[in-house]
Amino acid sequence: MPRSIVQRKVNKASKAQRNRWARAKILQHIEESDVYVAEDFHVKYFECVPEEHFPELDVERVTAPVETNMTGNRIVNISFSF
């Protein structure tokens, strides 16, 4: 069954223009707002955000004890613990 509505193609320029308008509108709302936000507010926010630890991404690094022709380079064995 054919579509009854033709989808309009949107190019990169119009997407960028919409994004610029959205950013400008947000900045305008911030300037017109009476709400005071401290300059270091984002620092306090990021200090309170808990860090996520992913144990499956821990990498164990061990240097190879064998002498090779690459004496100046460090050889590392990487093993993943799953």
C-alpha positions as CSV (number, residue, x, y, z in Angstrom):
1,M,0.0,0.0,0.0
2,P,1.5,3.4,-1.0
3,R,2.1,6.1,1.5
4,S,-0.4,8.9,1.5
5,I,2.1,11.4,3.0
6,V,5.4,12.3,1.3
7,Q,8.2,12.5,3.8
8,R,10.2,15.7,3.4
9,K,14.0,15.3,3.3
10,V,15.9,17.4,5.8
11,N,19.4,18.5,4.9
12,K,22.3,19.2,7.3
13,A,22.0,23.0,7.0
14,S,18.4,23.0,8.2
15,K,19.3,20.7,11.1
16,A,22.2,23.0,12.1
17,Q,19.9,26.0,11.8
18,R,17.3,24.4,14.1
19,N,20.0,23.5,16.6
20,R,21.3,27.1,16.5
21,W,17.8,28.4,17.1
22,A,17.3,26.0,20.0
23,R,20.6,27.1,21.6
24,A,19.8,30.8,21.1
25,K,16.4,30.2,22.7
26,I,17.9,28.5,25.7
27,L,20.4,31.3,26.2
28,Q,17.6,33.9,25.9
29,H,15.6,32.1,28.6
30,I,18.7,31.9,30.9
31,E,19.3,35.7,30.4
32,E,15.7,36.6,31.1
33,S,15.4,34.3,34.1
34,D,15.5,35.6,37.7
35,V,16.9,32.4,39.1
36,Y,20.4,32.7,40.4
37,V,22.8,29.9,39.7
38,A,26.3,30.0,41.2
39,E,29.2,29.9,38.8
40,D,30.7,26.8,40.5
41,F,27.4,24.9,40.6
42,H,28.5,22.4,37.9
43,V,31.6,21.6,40.0
44,K,29.4,20.7,43.0
45,Y,27.2,18.6,40.8
46,F,30.0,16.6,39.3
47,E,31.6,16.0,42.7
48,C,28.4,14.4,44.0
49,V,27.9,12.1,41.0
50,P,28.9,8.6,42.0
51,E,31.6,6.9,39.9
52,E,30.6,3.7,38.2
53,H,33.1,0.9,38.4
54,F,33.1,-1.8,35.7
55,P,35.2,-4.7,36.9
56,E,34.9,-6.5,33.5
57,L,37.0,-3.7,32.0
58,D,39.9,-4.1,34.5
59,V,43.1,-4.8,32.6
60,E,45.9,-6.7,34.1
61,R,49.3,-5.7,32.8
62,V,52.4,-7.8,33.2
63,T,55.8,-7.2,31.6
64,A,57.3,-10.2,29.8
65,P,60.4,-11.6,31.5
66,V,61.9,-12.9,28.3
67,E,64.7,-11.0,26.6
68,T,63.8,-10.1,23.0
69,N,65.3,-8.2,20.1
70,M,63.1,-5.3,21.3
71,T,65.2,-4.5,24.3
72,G,64.3,-0.8,24.4
73,N,60.6,-1.4,24.2
74,R,58.3,-2.7,26.9
75,I,56.3,-5.8,26.1
76,V,53.0,-6.1,27.9
77,N,50.6,-9.0,28.1
78,I,47.0,-7.8,28.4
79,S,44.5,-10.3,29.9
80,F,40.8,-9.6,30.5
81,S,39.0,-11.1,33.5
82,F,35.5,-12.1,32.7
